[in-house]
């Protein structure tokens, strides 16, 4: 079975776009993906059996059994690569879980406020990009307590657009925090921050 384009790309990236046999790299040589143990000799299309190879090295290899050190080296690289990919996937999953928790906490606070129209109570609308805005404010140094407090400020303002008012309050708080941080940096400008000795 031929190696898929996606797998070919991952192998070339894993091997640093360098031939595993001679060490030449793209663009000085044309690279392909080679089976360490040829399919004719029982090799598979598994990433642990695939390496980046230049056309010249690949053409001269044919179906000759591979050296044991090369096989072990490729297997070790494949294991390190798989472990790194798993770590990245786990970090992304943790970030998604953290974001979901942040979004849920924010929407719970936002929805404590309602307005009455006729005999029904309604929640205030949020724009489609509210999640990105909340994360941006947190990235800029605000805490969830700040956001909750500013939701109350915005809702208490009786503004026609509480979301816009809330964002304005957040930006003012970010500017205030940055101003205070600049003053601290200026005050301690000549101090040796974080250095021992």
C-alpha positions as CSV (number, residue, x, y, z in Angstrom):
1,X,0.0,0.0,0.0
2,X,1.5,3.4,-0.9
3,X,2.4,5.9,1.8
4,X,-0.2,8.7,2.1
5,X,0.7,12.3,1.4
6,X,0.0,13.2,5.0
7,X,2.2,10.4,6.4
8,X,4.9,11.3,3.9
9,X,4.8,14.9,5.1
10,X,5.0,13.9,8.8
11,X,8.0,11.6,8.1
12,X,9.9,14.3,6.2
13,X,9.1,16.8,9.0
14,X,10.1,14.3,11.8
15,X,13.4,13.6,10.0
16,X,14.1,17.4,9.5
17,X,13.9,17.1,5.7
18,X,17.3,15.3,5.8
19,X,18.3,12.0,4.3
20,X,18.8,9.5,7.1
21,X,21.4,7.6,5.1
22,X,23.8,10.3,3.9
23,X,22.7,13.4,5.8
24,X,22.0,15.6,2.8
25,X,19.0,17.9,3.1
26,X,16.4,19.6,1.0
27,X,16.6,21.6,-1.2
28,X,20.1,20.4,-2.2
29,X,18.7,16.9,-2.9
30,X,15.2,15.6,-3.7
31,X,13.8,13.6,-0.8
32,X,11.4,10.7,-0.7
33,X,10.1,8.5,2.0
34,X,11.8,5.1,2.2
35,X,11.0,1.8,4.0
36,X,13.9,0.9,6.3
37,X,12.9,-2.7,6.0
38,X,11.5,-3.2,2.5
39,X,8.0,-4.3,2.1
40,X,9.3,-7.3,0.1
41,X,11.3,-8.3,3.2
42,X,8.3,-8.0,5.6
43,X,8.5,-4.2,6.4
44,X,5.3,-2.2,7.0
45,X,4.1,1.3,6.3
46,X,4.3,2.2,10.0
47,X,6.1,5.4,10.8
48,X,8.7,3.4,12.7
49,X,9.7,1.7,9.4
50,X,9.8,4.9,7.3
51,X,12.6,7.4,6.8
52,X,13.4,10.4,4.7
53,X,15.9,9.4,2.0
54,X,17.4,11.2,-1.0
55,X,16.7,9.7,-4.4
56,X,20.4,8.5,-4.8
57,X,20.5,6.6,-1.5
58,X,17.0,5.2,-2.0
59,X,17.9,4.0,-5.6
60,X,21.0,2.2,-4.4
61,X,19.4,0.4,-1.5
62,X,16.8,-1.9,-3.3
63,X,15.5,-4.7,-1.2
64,X,18.7,-5.2,0.9
65,X,18.1,-5.8,4.7
66,X,18.8,-2.6,6.7
67,X,21.5,-2.3,9.2
68,X,20.3,-3.0,12.8
69,X,21.6,0.4,14.1
70,X,19.6,2.3,11.5
71,X,16.5,0.3,12.3
72,X,17.0,1.0,16.0
73,X,17.7,4.7,15.4
74,X,14.5,5.1,13.3
75,X,12.4,3.2,15.9
76,X,13.8,5.5,18.6
77,X,13.0,8.6,16.6
78,X,9.5,7.4,15.8
79,X,8.9,6.7,19.5
80,X,10.2,10.2,20.4
81,X,8.1,11.8,17.7
82,X,4.9,9.9,18.8
83,X,5.6,10.9,22.4
84,X,6.0,14.6,21.4
85,X,2.8,14.5,19.3
86,X,1.0,13.0,22.3
87,X,2.3,15.7,24.6
88,X,1.2,18.4,22.2
89,X,-2.3,16.8,21.9
90,X,-2.6,16.5,25.7
91,X,-1.6,20.2,26.1
92,X,-4.2,21.2,23.6
93,X,-6.8,19.1,25.3
94,X,-5.9,20.8,28.6
95,X,-6.2,24.2,27.0
96,X,-9.6,23.4,25.6
97,X,-10.8,22.1,28.9
98,X,-9.5,25.3,30.7
99,X,-11.1,27.5,28.0
100,X,-14.4,25.6,28.4
101,X,-14.3,26.1,32.2
102,X,-13.5,29.8,31.7
103,X,-16.3,30.3,29.2
104,X,-18.8,28.4,31.4
105,X,-17.9,30.5,34.4
106,X,-18.3,33.7,32.4
107,X,-21.6,32.8,30.8
108,X,-22.9,31.8,34.2
109,X,-22.1,35.2,35.6
110,X,-23.4,37.0,32.5
111,X,-26.7,35.1,32.7
112,X,-27.3,36.1,36.3
113,X,-28.5,39.4,34.8
114,X,-31.8,39.5,32.9
115,X,-34.2,42.1,31.6
116,X,-38.0,42.0,31.5
117,X,-40.0,42.4,28.4
118,X,-43.7,42.1,29.0
119,X,-44.1,39.2,31.4
120,X,-40.9,37.4,30.4
121,X,-37.3,37.7,31.6
122,X,-34.6,37.5,28.9
123,X,-30.8,37.2,29.0
124,X,-28.6,39.8,27.5
125,X,-27.2,38.8,24.1
126,X,-23.5,38.2,23.6
127,X,-21.8,38.7,20.2
128,X,-20.4,35.7,18.4
129,X,-16.8,36.5,19.3
130,X,-17.4,36.9,23.1
131,X,-15.2,33.9,23.9
132,X,-12.2,35.3,22.2
133,X,-12.7,38.7,23.9
134,X,-12.9,37.1,27.3
135,X,-9.7,35.1,26.7
136,X,-7.9,38.2,25.4
137,X,-8.8,40.1,28.6
138,X,-7.5,37.2,30.7
139,X,-4.3,37.1,28.5
140,X,-3.8,40.8,29.2
141,X,-3.7,40.2,32.9
142,X,-7.3,40.5,34.1
143,X,-8.6,37.8,36.5
144,X,-12.0,36.1,36.4
145,X,-12.9,38.2,39.5
146,X,-12.2,41.3,37.5
147,X,-14.5,40.1,34.7
148,X,-17.3,39.2,37.1
149,X,-17.0,42.5,38.8
150,X,-17.1,44.4,35.5
151,X,-20.2,42.4,34.3
152,X,-21.9,43.8,37.4
153,X,-20.7,47.3,36.6
154,X,-21.9,47.0,33.0
155,X,-25.3,45.6,33.8
156,X,-25.7,48.2,36.6
157,X,-25.0,51.0,34.1
158,X,-28.3,50.5,32.3
159,X,-26.5,50.8,29.0
160,X,-28.3,49.9,25.8
161,X,-25.4,47.7,24.9
162,X,-24.0,46.0,28.1
163,X,-21.5,43.9,26.2
164,X,-19.9,47.0,24.7
165,X,-19.9,48.8,28.0
166,X,-18.4,45.7,29.7
167,X,-15.6,45.6,27.0
168,X,-14.9,49.3,27.6
169,X,-14.6,48.7,31.3
170,X,-12.2,45.8,30.7
171,X,-10.0,47.9,28.4
172,X,-9.9,50.7,31.0
173,X,-8.9,48.2,33.7
174,X,-6.2,46.7,31.4
175,X,-4.8,50.2,30.7
176,X,-4.8,51.0,34.4
177,X,-3.0,47.7,35.2
178,X,-0.4,48.4,32.4
179,X,0.1,51.9,33.7
180,X,0.7,50.6,37.2
181,X,3.1,48.0,35.9
182,X,5.1,50.6,34.0
183,X,5.4,52.7,37.2
184,X,6.7,49.6,39.0
185,X,9.2,48.9,36.3
186,X,10.3,52.5,36.3
187,X,10.6,52.6,40.1
188,X,12.7,49.5,40.1
189,X,14.5,50.2,36.8
190,X,18.0,50.0,38.3
191,X,17.2,47.0,40.6
192,X,18.6,43.6,39.6
193,X,15.2,41.7,39.3
194,X,15.3,38.0,39.5
195,X,19.1,37.7,39.7
196,X,20.8,36.2,42.7
197,X,24.3,37.4,43.7
